[in-house]
Amino acid sequence: MVLALSGYRSNLQINLMTEYNKHSFHLALLTLKVWAKNNHIYGTQYGFFGGPALSIILCYILNLYGNNVPPPIFILLKNTLELFTFRFWNSPLMLEIPQNYLNIRNLLDWNLNKEAENRLKLIPTNLRNYLIKHSQIIWPIITPGFPTQNVLFNINDSTSQIIEREVNKGLQKLVILQDNINQNKPLWTVKNLWGNFLKKEEKFEEKYKHYLCIVCSYSNKSEYGSDFCDFVGTRIRLQLLFSIEILPFISFCHLNPKKLKKEDEKCFLKEEENNYCTIWLVGISTKQWYKQKFEGNDWENALKDFVYYIEHFGFRKKYPEISAKEGGNLFNLNVLYLTSEQVKNKWNF
């Protein structure tokens, strides 16, 4: 219960700290959210930015200006993105240093050693030699108030690579925008550059050559199908590491935080047309030396493992009473491999 209140208390603190700069804060926050969503890097659950992280970092930057008039919005955005060009921070980003350490604070508050231990626990013992880089703490942003937490706990080595790539692209656009503003270029030019910064860099189905389509489907007769798909959503991020990124030719996987289909809508896949489904699309980046097709026993086994460890070893083992009641026919999980051309032809995005 105490941890659940952390977000509320954090918002109260941020509200107080931005009392005299609310307009700049809200405008910059909204702009960053739109930019992150349009570049497929907004979704804390999947290891990307979220509202709390962006709020805290903007509050931090505004506080650096003290009682002075805050800079233009494009400067705030530029300062924010520049922080993410450094892979590892020397210290966590904190708006305040926790005071009055009682026993309860020592138990619940964030600290570096506790997070390092918790991150390592997420990786199965037999995979730690291969995935140890994903246990590293990359950009710790700590909530104010009590208890303190790292709002970017879910970021790993792969998602940080994706964020860095999009941040560098965004910074290049902001530098061009800043130059045009400083040179007093026409208003329409500046407006176009703002639009260029905010618009989608490219459609998600055009970013990669290889994709996974994760399909969680269930019959309208299923009582727990929606709960099952919610569970799948919580496990995708880690299982991509354990089953797919463990393969030697995979560089990283990029899960599109925006679902292609919500669980309360009929599925548009022909093989699932009578079911409801939730669909996620995952882009796959391969190592430069890999030029072969995605086939063979290793690849097929990786896809089977992905499904098995989420559906059977995960959900059905954790909730055996549901599995016993509904069997294996009322809800299920499937993973399809698609090339970029197949993605474009299969759906009209």
Secondary structure, DSSP 8 states (H G I E B T S, - for coil): -TGGGHHHHHHHHHHHHTTT-HHHHHHHHHHHHHHHHHTT-B-GGGTSB-HHHHHHHHHHHHHHTTTS----HHHHHHHHHHHTTSSS-SS-EESS---S--HHHHHHS--HHHHHHHHHHTS-GGGHHHHGGGGS----EE-SSSS--BTTTT--HHHHHHHHHHHHHHHHHHHHHHHHHHTT--HHHHHHHHHHHHS-SS-GGGS-SEEEEEEEEE-TT-SSHHHHHHHHHHHHHHHIIIIITTSTTEEEEEE-SS-SB-TTSB--SGGGTTSEEEEEEEEEEE-TT--S-S-SHHHHHHHHHHHIIIIIIIIIHH-HHHHHHHTTTSEEEEEEEEEHHHHHHH---
